[in-house]
Amino acid sequence: MAETFPVTGAVELAVVERSGFVESRHAGAAIVLDPDGVVQTTLGDVDTPILPRSSLKPLQALGCLTAGVTLDGERLALATASHAGTDRHVAVVRDILHSAGLGEDDLGCPPSWPTDTATRDEMVRELGRPERVRMNCSGKHATMLAACVARGWDTAGYLDPEHPLQLHIREVVERLTGAKVAATAVDGCGAPVHAMSLTALARAAHRIGTASERSPFGLHRLAGTLVRAVRENPWAIDGPGRPDTIAIERLGVFAKGGAEGVMIMTAPNGVTVALKVLDGSGRAATAIALTLLVRAGALAAADVAGVITQLPLTVTGGGNPVGLIRPTI
């Protein structure tokens, strides 16, 4: 059976401190590439495959763009989002579907409550129920469906790994990573997710995060457009007060977290981080990535310190702050 790296391949990345007592430790692996894409730092096993989960979305979005779908601005940002399901997010997803002549029933992702608390509370008060369009991956699914329409592919079965769209996305993933897909699994939203090493994931993130819209290569031009769309619409990729949105708004990074403790992040100068927290907890992932970028000289320590105070890292006791989740790298 295929599997990710073992505990022996992990190093401590963060701790949870309560009242001066280290209560828990998060171990994992990480890699840092310099502005030219050369390996600068490795921590733990960065060569054994991991499942990138939603950190794969920028690569999947580029697969859809190269298949022929045309998106820009907030619609393009939603194509690579793990959104919070607010009404604003949902309106854009519906717009993507409508522009392709499709509806919410065409989505293959499962019905879900929004992860935005205020939106969910309002839906409960209105006796609402989970909806496919509220699922945090609905932007990706709407874009996949739109790509099928653009190419004349059947929208039924678009999540099958052997569907023409998914075969095309896999090819684009391998072009961006420079490596063959190690294994394919089913993501939480039902779409295929491809296993790769952190080194391969970092390479792809660097190529996307540093791409120019003036590149002579079509894939790179599209990547540059995607990154600009995310940086101009950080609310779309995550949600108000959520880690990816905060990091992008405040620091200008290109960031995309994934389930099970995965994170990719590229600083404005091109330094790129890819990491996996082995226990699957993503609560420290953004802070770890930002700390690694500070260590690499890509971000100012004071700027990052200010952003970290905005992240949900406070440990409480009796309703009061008593500790902190903090990187130890």
Secondary structure as GFF3:
##gff-version 3
##sequence-region A 1 329
A	DSSP	three_ten_helix	7	9	.	.	.	ID=ss1
A	DSSP	beta_strand	11	18	.	.	.	ID=ss2
A	DSSP	beta_strand	21	33	.	.	.	ID=ss3
A	DSSP	beta_strand	39	43	.	.	.	ID=ss4
A	DSSP	three_ten_helix	53	56	.	.	.	ID=ss5
A	DSSP	alpha_helix	57	67	.	.	.	ID=ss6
A	DSSP	alpha_helix	73	79	.	.	.	ID=ss7
A	DSSP	alpha_helix	87	99	.	.	.	ID=ss8
A	DSSP	three_ten_helix	104	106	.	.	.	ID=ss9
A	DSSP	alpha_helix	117	125	.	.	.	ID=ss10
A	DSSP	three_ten_helix	132	134	.	.	.	ID=ss11
A	DSSP	alpha_helix	138	151	.	.	.	ID=ss12
A	DSSP	alpha_helix	164	177	.	.	.	ID=ss13
A	DSSP	beta_strand	183	186	.	.	.	ID=ss14
A	DSSP	beta_strand	192	195	.	.	.	ID=ss15
A	DSSP	alpha_helix	198	209	.	.	.	ID=ss16
A	DSSP	alpha_helix	218	232	.	.	.	ID=ss17
A	DSSP	alpha_helix	234	237	.	.	.	ID=ss18
A	DSSP	alpha_helix	243	251	.	.	.	ID=ss19
A	DSSP	beta_strand	254	258	.	.	.	ID=ss20
A	DSSP	beta_strand	262	266	.	.	.	ID=ss21
A	DSSP	beta_strand	272	277	.	.	.	ID=ss22
A	DSSP	alpha_helix	285	295	.	.	.	ID=ss23
A	DSSP	alpha_helix	301	308	.	.	.	ID=ss24
A	DSSP	beta_strand	314	317	.	.	.	ID=ss25
A	DSSP	beta_strand	320	327	.	.	.	ID=ss26
###
